[in-house]
Amino acid sequence: MSNVVILVGSVRKNGNTARLAHSFAEGAAKNNNVEIVSVADYNVNPCIGCNSCFTREGNQCFQDDDMVQIYEKLRNADIVVIASPVYFYGISAKLKAIVDRLHTPMRTTFRIRKLGLLLVGAAELANLFDPIIMQYQMVLDFFRLESIGTILVRGIKDIGDIKGSSALKEAYELGTSI
Ligand SMILES: Cc1cc2nc3c(=O)[nH]c(=O)nc-3n(C[C@H](O)[C@H](O)[C@H](O)COP(=O)(O)O)c2cc1C
């Protein structure tokens, strides 16, 4: 049994990304402890690149914001799943702020071994997810992590569009596979 944290990058709590993440969580919860962390519930400032976390005890960030609560949730995570809407061919800015703030603890204190990726975008472009997949692959390589898999959903724009999509079942099944 692993501890799984799903970081959901849309502020739309009823949105497509959240629904996809919930399907994955339902499957994953069969054999794991699963927690969903939505950017809608936290205010996290961007990393300012001061690098003071390198030398501070416990490698803690000096910023006293909601990231403190997210660090606690990730401290014992074995698997982290990134779930995001495509925003300008990247992940959402609120989620990127959280990811950037993980840079030092990923290398020092966390024990995360595996990542997963769930993405939703409005366009039908074949290469829609390529920039994010490239980043994902580089992060896997840099931190020597294993991928549990990816679910990429095109042509999904308005709230509710993902309802009835086969991607929800695929996400559930990916969840059951871990
Ligand atoms: C600021 C912004 C930027 C977006 N950029 C893209 C994009 O580059 N490509 C794309 O296919 N969809 C883009 N979209 C559409 C969203 O990815 C799409 O509506 C998605 O279903 C939203 O997910 P949500 O319901 O979880 O919020 C963008 C939406 C917003 C609000």
The ligand as a Gaussian input file, in Angstrom:
#p B3LYP/6-31G(d) Opt

LIG

0 1
 C       -5.964000      30.436000     -19.382000
 C       -6.358000      29.239000     -20.198000
 C       -5.470000      28.756000     -21.121000
 C       -5.803000      27.637000     -21.885000
 N       -4.902000      27.173000     -22.802000
 C       -5.195000      26.083000     -23.539000
 C       -4.271000      25.585000     -24.487000
 O       -3.158000      26.100000     -24.664000
 N       -4.623000      24.501000     -25.221000
 C       -5.841000      23.867000     -25.040000
 O       -6.110000      22.879000     -25.733000
 N       -6.736000      24.310000     -24.113000
 C       -6.447000      25.399000     -23.375000
 N       -7.348000      25.865000     -22.437000
 C       -8.606000      25.128000     -22.224000
 C       -8.590000      24.210000     -20.998000
 O       -7.466000      23.354000     -21.014000
 C       -9.869000      23.365000     -20.989000
 O      -11.003000      24.211000     -20.954000
 C       -9.935000      22.387000     -19.824000
 O      -11.020000      21.482000     -20.043000
 C      -10.158000      23.103000     -18.497000
 O      -10.103000      22.149000     -17.474000
 P      -10.917000      22.352000     -16.088000
 O      -12.382000      22.128000     -16.420000
 O      -10.383000      21.316000     -15.188000
 O      -10.651000      23.730000     -15.596000
 C       -7.050000      26.983000     -21.689000
 C       -7.939000      27.483000     -20.726000
 C       -7.601000      28.606000     -19.993000
 C       -8.585000      29.125000     -18.956000

